[in-house]
């Protein structure tokens, strides 16, 4: 993976391959099950430190031997090492997109592929609103190339910066570089904390090159320090650190990889400590001792040599495998790991390693890589244009909805992410044969089913089979399973729309993986039982939960768990990837937010501010139901291939239903006609009653 650089034979450090193996195992494990290896994403940070060390080591060695740095030769070596495997991956995804546009969306592949090919994927995904942690939109099979972008951008800048700093601070000894490079690294770490801003800039802090530079520079500092002490190969050998430091740092890094969840602790300084520990671990791997012996074990070295290839292939295998195979548990892990290792081995043995060793003495040999690069870039630009139209036409002819892209839509001026997953109905809905929809959920869905049903009916091709939502509903107890099975047998719905909030505390306490296994798995087995007629299940996103100072935590303390809400939505999104064509997720949370925050009053479709939440800060008034219902209907329109609903569908008789102002067991007047405050981004969160 990243962190795999050219090393002269005389300077080969086998323990660093062991570090690469440790890092790539952590990343793959995290992507397979984030709940099992909670800090596995930090494997990328370990790679960054290794890359900074190895690149700086090579640059310092060249400067020592020649008095300068051949930037063109340096970049050519980087391209020869990194591009062949990436070009092979992009070409393979292009073939998959041609064979099955529903598996790899051609339009998305164009943008994602070009950004990966030109090493700007981190900025591309940041601009597209793709979040690395808990993203609710469909995941790109190239999302992992963001880290390659960070490294390549560093490779372009660092040699020039190193030469400049050396000319000013290190004319006699590289030791003079330690202070200025350390200050630049500290500024980057501080920048990450400032950009993170308590979580509001999470994605920018994670993807931004300027925020990640300190990790690469941490490795660079190690190389500079060892060079100044003549510890690097070619200089005086010796133990650069006390013997106890290596095992302590190895234990610290392992603990972080296993347990350090993403959050304020990480982005407000925790990553700097991880980078420091990884840097000292690199030093321990250079000098004699138990850490070097352990990391130089043959199995680790073997995996480490192909870690770049494993990293390149593992994420596309996971994303596409979840859609294609629908496996779970140990079977999913074994299949994904096996396919990854096979593809990585083929890439390493027949593409990457031969091209890395080749001398390219003839012009035709030197043209192989540029020509391959140009061909793949041309294909990514040109081919999807024809493929998209063909895919959409085929989807129409087959009566199936085309797989939605990540590009979102605007509903009442609110940007909504695209649905995750897809639903294959088998036959196209029509006014003569409208799709039959059943609703299940708790008291919020008990309200929403009226608005969603009205919006579906206004498409002319959808209608409600049964209103099945009830107060306090949760599939955990399974007491309603028999009644639910009976309703399905009676109404014969083709699609089930589900949403409930009763489990938020449970999923927060037990984790996403446990919830998928013990709650969602049995529910989906019931809903999608063979022969019951249900073609698919669409989970609707939960409405945003109010801030902790509102009435909600007291009135509904049994379900109030904002973090659990996000975990619930992540769990149902995972199911949409595991069961492609059968399960989807329609995000709609933003419909009840103002400036990204909870609000009690929002504009109605007519433009007038109106209350969207009842006095308990949780249930919906009719304007909230209309706004949220419109967001869910938009997702269903995209997933089921329906026409848009007729204008002003929200003016129907459903708006007069009693449940908008009084739920069973609740007092009347829960939606008073009180005047709203002045709505501004600064006070949106304070508009709770």
C-alpha positions as CSV (number, residue, x, y, z in Angstrom):
1,X,0.0,0.0,0.0
2,X,1.0,3.6,0.6
3,X,4.3,3.5,2.4
4,X,5.9,1.1,-0.1
5,X,8.9,2.8,-1.6
6,X,11.9,1.8,-3.6
7,X,14.8,0.7,-1.3
8,X,18.3,0.1,-2.5
9,X,19.3,-3.6,-1.7
10,X,22.1,-2.5,0.6
11,X,19.7,-0.5,2.6
12,X,16.8,-2.9,2.9
13,X,15.1,-2.9,6.3
14,X,13.0,-6.0,6.5
15,X,11.2,-5.0,9.8
16,X,9.6,-2.1,7.8
17,X,7.8,-4.7,5.7
18,X,6.5,-6.1,9.0
19,X,5.1,-2.7,9.8
20,X,3.5,-2.5,6.4
21,X,1.8,-5.8,7.0
22,X,0.5,-4.7,10.4
23,X,-0.9,-1.5,8.9
24,X,-2.7,-3.2,6.0
25,X,-4.2,-5.9,8.2
26,X,-5.6,-3.2,10.5
27,X,-7.1,-1.3,7.6
28,X,-8.6,-4.4,5.9
29,X,-10.0,-5.6,9.3
30,X,-11.6,-2.2,9.9
31,X,-13.2,-2.0,6.5
32,X,-14.6,-5.5,7.0
33,X,-16.0,-4.8,10.5
34,X,-15.4,-1.3,12.0
35,X,-16.9,-2.6,15.3
36,X,-14.4,-5.4,15.7
37,X,-11.2,-3.3,15.1
38,X,-12.3,0.2,16.1
39,X,-9.0,1.9,15.4
40,X,-8.1,0.0,12.3
41,X,-8.4,3.1,10.2
42,X,-5.2,4.3,11.9
43,X,-3.3,1.8,9.7
44,X,-3.4,4.5,7.1
45,X,-1.7,6.8,9.6
46,X,1.0,4.2,10.2
47,X,1.6,4.1,6.4
48,X,1.9,7.8,6.3
49,X,4.6,7.8,8.9
50,X,6.4,5.0,7.0
51,X,6.1,6.9,3.7
52,X,7.6,10.1,5.2
53,X,10.5,8.1,6.6
54,X,11.3,6.2,3.5
55,X,10.9,9.1,1.1
56,X,13.1,11.4,3.2
57,X,15.6,8.7,3.7
58,X,16.0,8.3,-0.1
59,X,16.1,12.1,-0.6
60,X,18.8,12.6,2.1
61,X,20.8,9.7,0.7
62,X,20.7,11.2,-2.8
63,X,21.6,14.6,-1.5
64,X,24.5,13.2,0.5
65,X,25.9,11.3,-2.5
66,X,25.3,13.8,-5.3
67,X,24.8,17.1,-3.6
68,X,21.3,17.6,-4.9
69,X,18.0,15.9,-5.8
70,X,16.9,14.9,-9.3
71,X,13.2,15.7,-9.0
72,X,12.2,14.3,-12.4
73,X,13.9,10.9,-11.7
74,X,12.4,10.9,-8.2
75,X,8.8,11.4,-9.5
76,X,9.4,8.9,-12.3
77,X,10.3,6.2,-9.7
78,X,7.2,7.0,-7.8
79,X,5.0,6.7,-10.9
80,X,6.6,3.4,-11.8
81,X,6.0,2.1,-8.3
82,X,2.4,3.3,-7.8
83,X,0.8,3.7,-11.2
84,X,0.8,0.2,-12.7
85,X,-1.4,-1.3,-10.0
86,X,-3.7,1.6,-10.0
87,X,-4.1,1.6,-13.8
88,X,-4.9,-2.2,-13.6
89,X,-7.5,-1.6,-10.9
90,X,-9.2,1.2,-12.8
91,X,-9.2,-0.8,-16.0
92,X,-10.8,-3.7,-14.1
93,X,-13.5,-1.5,-12.7
94,X,-14.2,-0.2,-16.2
95,X,-14.8,-3.8,-17.3
96,X,-17.2,-4.4,-14.4
97,X,-19.0,-1.2,-15.2
98,X,-19.4,-2.3,-18.8
99,X,-20.7,-5.8,-17.8
100,X,-22.9,-4.6,-14.9
101,X,-23.7,-0.8,-14.6
102,X,-25.8,-1.6,-11.5
103,X,-22.7,-2.9,-9.7
104,X,-20.3,-0.1,-10.8
105,X,-22.1,3.1,-11.8
106,X,-20.3,4.3,-15.0
107,X,-20.9,8.0,-14.4
108,X,-19.5,7.8,-10.9
109,X,-16.5,5.8,-12.1
110,X,-15.6,8.6,-14.4
111,X,-15.3,11.2,-11.7
112,X,-13.9,8.9,-9.0
113,X,-11.5,7.2,-11.4
114,X,-10.0,10.4,-12.9
115,X,-9.5,11.8,-9.4
116,X,-7.7,8.6,-8.4
117,X,-5.6,8.6,-11.5
118,X,-4.5,12.2,-11.1
119,X,-4.0,11.7,-7.3
120,X,-6.6,14.2,-6.1
121,X,-9.1,11.7,-4.8
122,X,-9.0,13.2,-1.3
123,X,-10.2,16.6,-2.5
124,X,-12.7,15.0,-4.9
125,X,-14.5,13.0,-2.2
126,X,-14.4,16.0,0.2
127,X,-16.0,18.2,-2.4
128,X,-18.6,15.4,-3.2
129,X,-19.6,15.2,0.4
130,X,-18.4,11.6,0.8
131,X,-17.6,11.0,4.5
132,X,-15.1,8.3,5.5
133,X,-16.8,7.6,8.8
134,X,-20.4,6.4,8.7
135,X,-21.2,7.7,5.3
136,X,-24.9,7.1,4.6
137,X,-24.6,7.5,0.8
138,X,-23.4,4.7,-1.5
139,X,-19.7,4.1,-1.1
140,X,-17.4,4.4,-4.0
141,X,-15.1,1.4,-4.7
142,X,-12.3,4.0,-5.1
143,X,-12.9,5.9,-1.9
144,X,-9.7,4.4,-0.4
145,X,-7.6,6.1,-3.0
146,X,-7.9,9.3,-1.0
147,X,-4.7,8.3,0.9
148,X,-2.8,7.9,-2.4
149,X,-3.7,11.4,-3.3
150,X,-2.4,12.7,0.1
151,X,0.9,10.9,-0.4
152,X,1.4,11.9,-4.1
153,X,0.7,15.6,-3.2
154,X,3.3,15.3,-0.5
155,X,5.8,13.8,-2.9
156,X,5.4,16.8,-5.2
157,X,6.0,19.4,-2.5
158,X,8.4,17.7,-0.1
159,X,11.6,17.4,-2.2
160,X,11.5,21.1,-3.0
161,X,10.7,22.1,0.5
162,X,13.4,19.8,1.8
163,X,16.0,21.3,-0.5
164,X,15.0,24.8,0.5
165,X,15.1,24.1,4.2
166,X,18.5,22.3,3.8
167,X,19.9,25.3,1.9
168,X,19.0,27.6,4.8
169,X,19.3,25.4,8.0
170,X,21.4,22.4,7.1
171,X,24.4,23.4,5.0
172,X,26.8,21.3,7.2
173,X,24.6,18.7,8.9
174,X,21.1,17.4,8.5
175,X,20.5,18.0,12.2
176,X,19.7,21.6,11.4
177,X,16.5,20.4,9.6
178,X,14.9,19.0,12.8
179,X,13.6,22.3,14.2
180,X,12.0,23.8,11.0
181,X,10.5,20.5,9.9
182,X,9.2,19.9,13.5
183,X,7.6,23.4,13.4
184,X,5.9,22.6,10.1
185,X,4.6,19.3,11.5
186,X,3.3,21.0,14.6
187,X,1.5,23.6,12.5
188,X,-0.2,20.8,10.5
189,X,-1.3,19.0,13.7
190,X,-2.7,22.2,15.0
191,X,-4.4,22.8,11.7
192,X,-6.2,19.5,12.0
193,X,-7.6,20.4,15.4
194,X,-8.8,23.8,14.1
195,X,-10.4,22.3,11.0
196,X,-12.0,19.6,12.9
197,X,-13.7,22.3,15.1
198,X,-15.5,19.9,17.5
199,X,-16.7,17.6,14.7
200,X,-18.1,20.2,12.3
201,X,-15.1,19.8,10.0
202,X,-14.6,16.1,10.4
203,X,-14.3,15.2,6.7
204,X,-12.0,18.2,5.9
205,X,-9.8,17.2,8.8
206,X,-9.6,13.6,7.6
207,X,-9.2,14.2,3.9
208,X,-7.2,17.4,3.8
209,X,-3.6,17.1,2.8
210,X,-2.6,20.0,5.0
211,X,-4.2,18.3,8.0
212,X,-2.4,15.0,7.4
213,X,1.0,16.4,6.5
214,X,2.3,16.1,10.1
215,X,2.1,12.3,9.9
216,X,4.3,12.2,6.9
217,X,6.6,14.8,8.4
218,X,6.8,12.7,11.6
219,X,8.4,10.0,9.5
220,X,10.6,12.6,7.8
221,X,11.8,13.7,11.2
222,X,12.9,10.2,12.1
223,X,14.9,9.9,8.8
224,X,16.5,13.3,9.5
225,X,17.4,12.3,13.0
226,X,18.9,9.0,12.1
227,X,20.8,10.5,9.2
228,X,22.3,13.1,11.6
229,X,23.4,10.2,13.9
230,X,24.7,8.1,11.0
231,X,22.4,5.3,12.1
232,X,20.9,4.7,8.6
233,X,22.5,2.0,6.5
234,X,25.9,3.2,5.2
235,X,26.7,4.9,8.5
236,X,27.6,3.8,12.0
237,X,25.3,1.0,13.4
238,X,24.0,1.0,16.9
239,X,20.9,1.1,19.1
240,X,19.3,4.5,18.4
241,X,16.9,4.2,21.4
242,X,16.8,2.5,24.8
243,X,15.6,-1.1,24.4
244,X,12.3,-0.6,26.3
245,X,11.1,2.1,23.9
246,X,10.4,-0.2,21.0
247,X,8.1,-2.7,22.8
248,X,6.2,0.2,24.5
249,X,5.6,2.0,21.2
250,X,4.6,-1.3,19.6
251,X,2.1,-1.9,22.4
252,X,0.8,1.7,22.1
253,X,0.3,1.4,18.4
254,X,-1.5,-2.0,18.7
255,X,-3.8,-0.7,21.4
256,X,-4.7,2.3,19.2
257,X,-5.4,0.1,16.2
258,X,-7.7,-2.1,18.3
259,X,-9.6,0.4,20.4
260,X,-9.2,4.1,19.4
261,X,-12.5,5.2,17.9
262,X,-12.6,8.3,15.7
263,X,-13.7,11.4,17.6
264,X,-12.5,14.5,19.3
265,X,-9.8,12.6,21.2
266,X,-8.3,11.6,17.8
267,X,-8.5,14.8,15.9
268,X,-7.7,17.2,18.7
269,X,-4.2,15.7,19.3
270,X,-4.6,12.0,19.5
271,X,-3.4,11.4,16.0
272,X,-0.2,13.4,16.8
273,X,0.5,11.0,19.6
274,X,-0.2,8.0,17.4
275,X,2.2,9.4,14.8
276,X,4.8,10.0,17.5
277,X,4.5,6.4,18.7
278,X,4.7,5.1,15.1
279,X,7.8,7.2,14.5
280,X,9.6,5.7,17.5
281,X,8.4,2.3,16.4
282,X,10.1,2.9,13.0
283,X,13.3,3.8,14.9
284,X,13.0,0.6,16.9
285,X,12.6,-1.3,13.6
286,X,15.9,0.2,12.3
287,X,18.0,-0.7,15.4
288,X,18.7,-4.1,16.9
289,X,16.2,-5.5,19.4
290,X,13.1,-7.7,19.8
291,X,10.8,-5.3,17.8
292,X,13.0,-5.6,14.7
293,X,13.2,-9.4,15.1
294,X,9.4,-9.7,15.5
295,X,8.5,-7.4,12.6
296,X,11.1,-9.1,10.3
297,X,9.3,-12.5,10.6
298,X,9.0,-14.0,7.1
299,X,5.2,-14.1,7.0
300,X,5.0,-10.4,7.9
301,X,7.7,-9.5,5.4
302,X,5.9,-11.4,2.6
303,X,2.6,-9.6,3.3
304,X,4.4,-6.3,3.7
305,X,6.0,-6.5,0.3
306,X,2.6,-6.8,-1.4
307,X,0.8,-4.4,1.1
308,X,0.3,-1.8,-1.6
309,X,-1.5,-4.3,-3.8
310,X,-3.6,-5.6,-0.9
311,X,-4.6,-2.1,-0.1
312,X,-5.5,-1.3,-3.7
313,X,-7.8,-4.3,-4.1
314,X,-9.4,-4.9,-0.7
315,X,-11.8,-2.0,-0.7
316,X,-13.3,-2.6,-4.2
317,X,-13.6,-6.3,-3.3
318,X,-15.5,-5.4,-0.1
319,X,-17.8,-2.9,-1.7
320,X,-18.6,-4.9,-4.8
321,X,-18.6,-8.2,-3.0
322,X,-21.3,-7.0,-0.5
323,X,-23.5,-6.1,-3.5
324,X,-22.8,-9.2,-5.6
325,X,-22.7,-11.9,-3.0
326,X,-24.8,-10.7,0.0
327,X,-22.7,-12.7,2.5
328,X,-22.5,-12.2,6.2
329,X,-20.3,-13.0,9.1
330,X,-17.2,-15.3,8.8
331,X,-18.2,-16.4,5.3
332,X,-18.1,-12.8,4.1
333,X,-14.7,-12.2,5.7
334,X,-13.2,-15.4,4.3
335,X,-14.5,-14.8,0.7
336,X,-13.5,-11.1,0.6
337,X,-10.0,-11.8,2.1
338,X,-9.4,-14.7,-0.3
339,X,-10.4,-12.7,-3.4
340,X,-8.3,-9.8,-2.2
341,X,-5.2,-11.9,-1.7
342,X,-5.6,-13.6,-5.1
343,X,-6.0,-10.2,-7.0
344,X,-3.2,-8.6,-5.0
345,X,-0.8,-11.6,-5.7
346,X,-1.6,-11.5,-9.4
347,X,-1.1,-7.7,-9.5
348,X,2.2,-7.9,-7.6
349,X,3.7,-10.9,-9.4
350,X,2.7,-10.0,-13.0
351,X,2.4,-6.2,-13.1
352,X,3.9,-4.2,-10.2
353,X,7.1,-6.2,-9.4
354,X,8.2,-6.8,-13.1
355,X,7.6,-3.1,-14.0
356,X,9.5,-2.0,-10.9
357,X,12.5,-4.1,-11.8
358,X,12.4,-3.2,-15.5
359,X,15.1,-0.9,-16.9
360,X,13.1,0.4,-19.9
361,X,16.2,1.0,-22.0
362,X,14.2,1.0,-25.2
363,X,11.8,3.8,-26.2
364,X,8.9,1.4,-26.5
365,X,9.5,0.2,-23.0
366,X,9.6,3.7,-21.6
367,X,6.3,4.4,-23.4
368,X,4.3,1.6,-21.7
369,X,3.4,3.5,-18.5
370,X,2.5,6.8,-20.2
371,X,0.5,5.1,-22.9
372,X,-1.4,3.0,-20.3
373,X,-2.1,6.1,-18.2
374,X,-3.5,8.0,-21.3
375,X,-5.6,5.0,-22.4
376,X,-7.2,4.6,-19.0
377,X,-7.8,8.3,-18.7
378,X,-9.4,8.4,-22.1
379,X,-11.7,5.5,-21.3
380,X,-12.8,7.0,-18.0
381,X,-13.6,10.3,-19.8
382,X,-15.3,8.9,-22.9
383,X,-16.8,5.5,-22.4
384,X,-19.3,6.2,-19.5
385,X,-21.1,8.8,-21.6
386,X,-22.5,6.0,-23.8
387,X,-22.8,3.5,-21.1
388,X,-25.0,5.6,-18.8
389,X,-27.7,6.0,-21.4
390,X,-27.5,2.3,-22.3
391,X,-27.8,1.4,-18.6
392,X,-30.8,3.6,-18.1
393,X,-32.5,2.3,-21.2
394,X,-31.9,-1.3,-20.2
395,X,-33.3,-0.6,-16.7
396,X,-36.4,0.8,-18.2
397,X,-36.9,-2.1,-20.6
398,X,-36.4,-4.6,-17.8
399,X,-38.8,-2.7,-15.5
400,X,-36.1,-2.2,-12.9
401,X,-34.9,0.9,-11.3
402,X,-31.3,2.0,-12.2
403,X,-28.9,2.0,-9.4
404,X,-28.9,5.5,-7.9
405,X,-25.7,7.5,-8.0
406,X,-24.2,9.4,-5.1
407,X,-25.3,12.8,-6.5
408,X,-28.2,14.0,-4.4
409,X,-31.4,16.0,-5.2
410,X,-33.1,19.1,-3.9
411,X,-36.4,18.9,-2.1
412,X,-38.0,22.2,-0.9
413,X,-34.5,23.6,-1.4
414,X,-32.9,21.0,0.9
415,X,-30.1,18.9,-0.6
416,X,-30.6,15.2,0.1
417,X,-27.9,12.5,-0.5
418,X,-28.8,9.8,-2.9
419,X,-30.3,6.6,-1.6
420,X,-28.0,3.8,-0.7
421,X,-28.6,0.4,-2.4
422,X,-31.3,-0.4,-4.9
423,X,-34.7,-2.1,-5.2
424,X,-35.4,-4.5,-8.1
425,X,-39.2,-4.8,-8.5
426,X,-39.1,-7.2,-11.4
427,X,-41.8,-5.2,-13.3
428,X,-42.2,-1.5,-13.8
429,X,-44.9,0.2,-11.8
430,X,-47.7,1.8,-13.8
431,X,-51.1,3.5,-13.1
432,X,-52.7,0.2,-13.9
433,X,-50.4,-1.8,-11.7
434,X,-49.1,0.6,-8.9
435,X,-46.5,-0.6,-6.5
436,X,-48.0,-1.7,-3.2
437,X,-46.3,-0.2,-0.2
438,X,-46.6,-1.2,3.5
439,X,-45.3,0.9,6.4
440,X,-43.9,-0.4,9.6
441,X,-42.4,1.6,12.5
442,X,-43.1,3.5,15.7
443,X,-45.1,6.6,16.5
444,X,-43.1,8.9,14.1
445,X,-43.7,6.5,11.2
446,X,-47.3,6.3,12.4
447,X,-47.5,10.0,11.5
448,X,-45.3,9.8,8.4
449,X,-47.1,7.0,6.7
450,X,-50.0,9.4,5.9
451,X,-47.7,12.0,4.2
452,X,-45.5,9.4,2.4
453,X,-48.7,7.5,1.3
454,X,-50.1,10.7,-0.1
455,X,-46.9,11.5,-2.0
456,X,-46.7,8.0,-3.4
457,X,-50.4,8.2,-4.6
458,X,-49.6,11.5,-6.3
459,X,-47.1,9.7,-8.5
460,X,-49.9,7.7,-10.0
461,X,-47.9,4.5,-9.8
462,X,-47.8,3.9,-6.0
463,X,-50.3,3.2,-3.3
464,X,-50.5,2.2,0.3
465,X,-51.2,-1.5,0.9
466,X,-51.5,-1.1,4.6
467,X,-50.7,1.4,7.3
468,X,-48.8,-0.8,9.7
469,X,-46.9,1.6,12.0
470,X,-47.8,1.6,15.7
471,X,-46.7,3.5,18.8
472,X,-43.5,2.2,20.5
473,X,-42.7,-0.3,17.8
474,X,-39.4,-2.2,17.8
475,X,-38.4,-5.5,16.3
476,X,-36.2,-6.4,19.2
477,X,-38.8,-8.2,21.3
478,X,-40.3,-9.9,18.2
479,X,-43.7,-9.9,19.8
480,X,-45.1,-8.3,16.7
481,X,-43.6,-10.7,14.2
482,X,-46.6,-13.0,14.0
483,X,-49.0,-10.0,13.5
484,X,-46.5,-8.5,10.9
485,X,-46.4,-11.8,9.0
486,X,-50.2,-11.9,9.0
487,X,-50.4,-8.3,7.7
488,X,-48.0,-9.2,4.8
489,X,-50.0,-12.3,4.0
490,X,-53.2,-10.2,3.9
491,X,-52.0,-7.1,2.1
492,X,-49.4,-8.6,-0.2
493,X,-47.1,-5.5,-0.3
494,X,-44.3,-5.4,-2.8
495,X,-42.2,-2.8,-0.8
496,X,-42.0,-2.3,2.9
497,X,-41.0,1.2,4.2
498,X,-39.6,1.0,7.7
499,X,-38.3,3.5,10.3
500,X,-38.3,3.4,14.1
501,X,-36.4,5.1,16.9
502,X,-37.0,2.8,19.8
503,X,-33.7,1.0,19.4
504,X,-31.3,3.9,19.4
505,X,-30.1,3.3,22.9
506,X,-29.7,-0.4,22.4
507,X,-27.6,-0.1,19.2
508,X,-25.5,2.6,20.9
509,X,-24.9,0.2,23.8
510,X,-24.3,-3.0,21.9
511,X,-22.8,-1.8,18.6
512,X,-23.7,-1.8,14.9
513,X,-22.5,-5.4,14.2
514,X,-24.6,-6.8,17.1
515,X,-27.7,-4.9,15.9
516,X,-27.3,-6.2,12.4
517,X,-27.0,-9.8,13.6
518,X,-29.6,-9.9,16.4
519,X,-32.3,-7.4,15.2
520,X,-32.1,-6.5,11.5
521,X,-31.1,-9.9,10.4
522,X,-34.2,-11.7,11.8
523,X,-36.5,-8.8,10.7
524,X,-35.3,-8.9,7.1
525,X,-35.5,-12.7,7.1
526,X,-39.2,-12.3,7.9
527,X,-39.9,-9.5,5.5
528,X,-38.1,-11.0,2.6
529,X,-39.2,-14.6,3.2
530,X,-39.4,-16.5,-0.1
531,X,-42.8,-16.5,-1.6
532,X,-44.4,-13.7,0.5
533,X,-44.3,-11.2,-2.4
534,X,-42.2,-8.5,-0.8
535,X,-39.6,-7.5,-3.3
536,X,-37.7,-5.0,-1.2
537,X,-37.4,-3.1,2.1
538,X,-36.6,0.6,2.2
539,X,-35.4,2.1,5.5
540,X,-36.2,5.7,5.9
541,X,-33.7,7.9,7.7
542,X,-34.7,9.1,11.2
543,X,-35.6,12.7,11.8
544,X,-32.8,14.6,13.7
545,X,-32.8,14.4,17.4
546,X,-33.0,17.6,19.4
547,X,-30.2,19.0,21.6
548,X,-29.8,17.7,25.1
549,X,-31.2,20.8,26.8
550,X,-34.7,20.2,25.2
551,X,-37.6,18.4,26.7
552,X,-36.8,15.3,24.6
553,X,-34.2,13.7,26.9
554,X,-36.7,13.8,29.8
555,X,-39.9,13.0,28.0
556,X,-38.4,10.3,25.8
557,X,-35.3,9.2,27.8
558,X,-35.9,5.6,26.7
559,X,-35.0,6.4,23.1
560,X,-32.9,9.6,23.2
561,X,-29.5,8.7,21.8
562,X,-28.3,11.0,19.0
563,X,-25.2,8.9,18.5
564,X,-27.3,5.7,18.5
565,X,-29.5,7.3,15.8
566,X,-26.5,7.6,13.5
567,X,-25.4,4.0,14.4
568,X,-29.0,2.8,13.5
569,X,-28.8,4.5,10.2
570,X,-25.3,3.0,9.6
571,X,-26.7,-0.4,10.4
572,X,-29.5,-0.2,7.8
573,X,-27.1,1.3,5.3
574,X,-24.9,-1.8,5.8
575,X,-27.9,-4.0,5.1
576,X,-28.5,-2.1,1.8
577,X,-25.0,-3.1,0.7
578,X,-25.3,-6.7,2.0
579,X,-28.6,-7.3,0.1
580,X,-28.4,-5.4,-3.2
581,X,-31.7,-5.2,-5.0
582,X,-33.6,-6.2,-1.9
583,X,-32.8,-3.5,0.7
584,X,-32.2,0.3,0.4
585,X,-31.8,3.3,2.6
586,X,-33.4,6.6,1.8
587,X,-31.8,9.5,3.8
588,X,-34.1,12.3,4.7
589,X,-32.8,13.7,8.0
590,X,-31.8,17.0,6.4
591,X,-35.5,17.8,5.7
592,X,-36.0,18.8,9.3
593,X,-32.7,20.7,9.8
594,X,-31.8,24.3,9.4
595,X,-28.1,25.1,8.6
596,X,-27.4,21.4,9.5
597,X,-28.9,21.6,12.9
598,X,-32.2,20.7,14.6
599,X,-35.0,23.2,14.3
600,X,-38.5,23.5,15.6
601,X,-39.8,25.9,12.9
602,X,-39.1,25.6,9.2
603,X,-40.6,27.0,6.0
604,X,-43.7,25.2,4.8
605,X,-44.0,24.4,1.0
606,X,-45.7,27.7,0.6
607,X,-42.8,29.6,2.2
608,X,-44.4,30.5,5.6
609,X,-42.5,29.5,8.8
610,X,-44.5,26.8,10.6
611,X,-43.9,24.5,13.5
612,X,-42.5,21.2,12.4
613,X,-42.2,19.5,15.9
614,X,-44.7,19.0,18.6
615,X,-44.2,20.3,22.1
616,X,-42.2,17.3,23.1
617,X,-39.6,18.3,20.5
618,X,-39.8,14.8,19.0
619,X,-43.1,14.0,17.1
620,X,-44.1,15.9,14.0
621,X,-46.6,18.6,13.2
622,X,-48.2,18.5,9.8
623,X,-45.6,20.8,8.2
624,X,-42.8,18.5,9.6
625,X,-44.7,15.5,8.2
626,X,-45.0,17.1,4.8
627,X,-41.4,18.1,4.7
628,X,-40.1,14.7,5.9
629,X,-42.6,12.8,3.8
630,X,-41.5,14.7,0.7
631,X,-37.9,13.7,1.4
632,X,-38.7,10.0,1.8
633,X,-41.0,10.1,-1.3
634,X,-38.1,11.5,-3.3
635,X,-35.9,8.5,-2.3
636,X,-38.7,6.1,-3.2
637,X,-39.2,7.8,-6.6
638,X,-35.5,7.2,-7.3
639,X,-35.4,3.7,-6.0
640,X,-38.6,2.4,-7.6
641,X,-38.4,4.3,-10.9
642,X,-41.6,6.3,-10.2
643,X,-42.5,9.6,-11.8
644,X,-42.4,12.6,-9.5
645,X,-45.6,13.3,-7.6
646,X,-48.1,15.9,-8.8
647,X,-47.7,19.5,-7.7
648,X,-49.2,20.5,-4.3
649,X,-49.8,16.8,-3.3
650,X,-49.4,17.9,0.3
651,X,-52.7,19.8,0.3
652,X,-54.7,16.5,0.5
653,X,-57.1,15.5,3.3
654,X,-54.3,13.6,5.2
655,X,-53.2,17.0,6.5
656,X,-56.3,17.2,8.7
657,X,-55.6,14.0,10.5
658,X,-55.8,14.2,14.3
659,X,-52.4,12.5,14.8
660,X,-50.6,15.7,13.7
661,X,-51.6,17.4,16.9
662,X,-52.6,14.6,19.3
663,X,-51.2,11.0,19.3
664,X,-53.0,8.3,21.2
665,X,-52.2,8.7,24.9
666,X,-50.9,12.2,24.5
667,X,-52.6,15.5,25.5
668,X,-54.3,17.6,22.8
669,X,-52.8,20.8,21.5
670,X,-49.3,19.4,21.0
671,X,-48.9,21.6,17.9
672,X,-50.0,25.0,19.0
673,X,-50.3,27.9,16.5
674,X,-47.5,29.8,18.3
675,X,-45.4,32.4,16.5
676,X,-41.9,31.3,15.4
677,X,-38.7,33.1,16.4
678,X,-36.5,34.7,13.8
679,X,-34.8,31.8,12.1
680,X,-31.0,32.2,11.8
681,X,-28.2,29.6,11.6
682,X,-26.9,30.8,14.9
683,X,-30.1,30.1,16.8
684,X,-31.4,27.0,15.0
685,X,-30.5,24.7,17.8
686,X,-32.1,27.0,20.4
687,X,-35.5,26.9,18.8
688,X,-36.7,24.1,21.0
689,X,-39.6,24.8,23.3
